[in-house]
Amino acid sequence: MADRFSHLADSTSSPSRSMFSVTPHDGNPLPTLPKALYVGQGGDIVLRCIDDGADVTFRNVPTGSIIRARASHVRATGTTAAYILAHC
């Protein structure tokens, strides 16, 4: 398959080149740093961004939202949203 965009640099604002399902965990980091997180079922999301030393809570995130954050962790404790996809 030809990729007509292969000559362009990838950036955080570029379309995702891969995705994976996120299983929130209180200790384990995400296997790959994403560009953003897609929320399939709304709720709260507790995460830590790559350059932060503390977690933050996104409250009442609506279903279908995209959180444009380079999260290193998505915590199980406090996260009530579900069907989260990481965009890489």
N, C-alpha and C positions, 0 to 999 in steps of 0.2 A: 504494500500500500504506500502510495506517495504521500509525503507530508510536505505540503506547500509552505509550511511555516517553520520548517526545521532551521532555517537560516536566522530566525529571530531569537533574541535572548529571552530566556524564561525570567519572569519577575513575579512578585507577589500579586500584581494586578492582571497577570496573564491567566487565561483559562487553565483549569486543572489538567495535569497530564496523567494523574493517577488519583485514586481514592481508596480509603479503607474504612471499615466500620470501627468505631471507637467503643471500647469496653471500659467504662470508668473504673479506676483503681486508685486506692489511696496511696500506694507507694510507687508503682511502676510508671515510668515515663512512657509517652507515646513512642512507637517504634521509629517514626519519621516525623520531622517537624512539618506541620501543615501550613498552608497559606491561610486557611479559614476552616471553620466548622459549620456544617449544615445540621440544623435541628429538625428531625423528622416528627417529633412529638414534643410539644412545648413543655416548659417547666423551668426550674432553676439549673444553672450549670456552674460548678465550682471548677476553676482552672487556674493554672499558673503559666504566664507567658515566659518565653525563653530568657529574657533579661531581668525578670523580677525575682525577688527573694521571698515573696508572699503570695498566697492565693487570693483571687478575687471571685466574687459571686455575681453572675449575671442573673437577675431575678425576673421571673415571669417572661421568659423568652418565648415568643409566639411560635407555633408550629410553622415550619417552612422558612425560618429565619436563617441567615448566614451571619456568623460571628467572624469578623475579619481580625483574627488574632493568631499569632504564631505561638500556639500553646505547646508547652513541653509536657504538661500533665492535665488530665481531666480526672478530678477526684470522684470517688464513689460516694463518700460522705457529703451530703448536702445537694448532690445532683439528682434532680427528679425528672429532668428531660430524658428522652429516649430516642433511639434510632438516630444516633449522632454519626455523621460521616465526616471524615477528615479529607480535605481537598489539598492535594500536593502538586 
